[in-house]
Structure formats: C-alpha cells, structure tokens
Amino acid sequence: MKSKETVADELELVAGSAEDDFTEALNHIRERELLYGDKSLLTAFVPIITHVCTNNKIYNVSST
C-alpha cells in the first residue's frame, strides 16, 4: 500500500506534466497562429514594417 506522501508526489507529477502540456499548447498557438499564420497579428503589420525598413532615411529616429 502506498503512503499518502507517495500518492501526493505522484499526483504532483501528473499535474506538473499536464501543466507543461498546456503551456506547450499555448506556445504553439501563440507562435503559429498569432505570429506566423496567414491571418496573424504580425501579418497585418508587414506592409508598414516593410515600408519603414525600405525607407529608413525618411524614418530616422536617432536622438540628438
């Protein structure tokens, strides 16, 4: 028969593993869907970023 401490340790391992899986799923969603998907947030800003980078002399932000 397992002690209460052993059972608690096993439950903690299972919960930790489930938490890791959840975190990994969230990271996947964030990276693939929000940043790099066809309708991602980053995609909406690509034209602006491209324009600023290709016209960097117009958008000089150096401080004096």
N, C-alpha and C positions, 0 to 999 in steps of 0.2 A: 504494500500500500504506500502511496506517495504522501509525503508530508505536505502540509499547507504551503510551506515555503517553496517547495519544488513546483507545485501546481501554480503558484503565483508567478514564479520565474518563467515557467512555460507560457503562461498567458501573456506575460510582458513581451516575450519573444515574438509571439504571434501578432500581438498588437503593433509592435515595432515594425514587423515585416509588412503588415497591412498599411501602416503609415508611410513606409518607404515606397510601396507600390502606388499609393495615392499621390505622393509627391512626384514620382516619376511620370505619372499620367498627366499631372498638371504641367510639368515642364515640357512634355511633348506637345500638349495643346498650345502652350504659350509660344514655343519655338516654331512649330509648324503652322499653326492656324493664325496666330496673331502677327507673327513677324514675316513669315515666308509664304503664306498661302496666296492664292490668286486674288482674294478679296481681303487681304490683310491690312492692318493699320499702316504698316510700313509702305505697302504698295501705293497708298493714297498720297504719300509724300515724295515718291520717287521723282515726279516731274519737277517739283520745287527744288529738291536736293540737286538734281542734275543741272538745273539752270544756274543755281548758285555756284556749284563747283566749276562749271564751264565758263562762268563769267566772274571769276574770283576778283578781278581788278575792280569791278563795279561794287562788289560787296566787301570791301576792305574793312575789317573790324579791328585793326591794330590800335591799341591805345597809345596816347601820347602824353 
